Amino acid sequence: MKFQTYLKGVPAMVLAGLLASALPVHAKAPIDVVASFSILADMVKTVGADQVNVVSLVPADGNSHEVELTPQDIKKVSSPDTRLLFVNGLGLDSWTDRLLASSGFQGKVIVVSDGVKVRKLDEESSHEAHDHDEHEHEHEHEHEHEHEHGHDHGEFDPHAWQDLANGQVYVRNIAQALSQVDPENAPLYERNAQDYIQQMQALDEQVRKVMADIPEGRRKIVTTHDAFGYFADAYGLEVIAPLGISTSAEPSAKAIAEVIRQVREQQVPAVFLENVKNNKLQDQIAKETGAKVGGMLYSDALSSTGEATSYLGMMRSNIRVITEAIK
Ligand SMILES: [Zn+2]
């Protein structure tokens, strides 16, 4: 009775605020999760909002194919508070296997690319002139020794997020995983995922419209490494990439000469730089072919500054930079 009398005349909003601050028991701490690289971390943050603390193992502008793991990385993953580890899968971040082995991670690993339409690599772009189907297992063993840093030249193209339809699959997987470990906030995650998916759908429609206005013969680009296969398949583009899917090796003189020949022959209008790669080769290709340097693309990592600091911003920036250079 006394309590009610005291509160009489206090506006409802103020009252709600008073109650919230007076009852800290109900303020649930955000859940801790880890993502293998910056693009996933941004997606998880967008879905989880302030109910989720997310740490990215590979930072913005970092190379998501190869990682030198630090004791801090292992500590983050081994913390008993860390509930989920989000990985891309498809061979991009298989270095997380070593991390899991050495950290004693107690949470759940979520492969966000589960359910995407996977792009198979042809032999050319996977750097292997062998028959994948017959010798698959032998290759895996050979590669264990070759690739100390844990990236692999698998059968599949891992860069699935470059197609906005796949981005939507990622977001659904993320929302489902968060809802499972934190059912109390499931409605929030679901709502955020729906909003996010709608924005992806709108951007997807937009890029198709812009691309349709570009003559087919001009829809060709050169990128440093082959990270835009999904983008190209989804939006009707042809990509030439001297570095292949993930390799950190320098391309041979012969491979460079072949790229230059193709760019000349097909009159590729523009060559692009990438935020995660050394771009010296691109300048050389542009110089020798007369193609213009079209600008910076964000392939495997967000930018640490500017528009491409989020997944949607990165996609918007890539779409604009590509279409403006080739239109
Ligand atoms: Zn890549």
Residues whose N, C-alpha, C, O or C-beta is under 5 A from the ligand:
A	BS01	ZN	A227 I245 D300
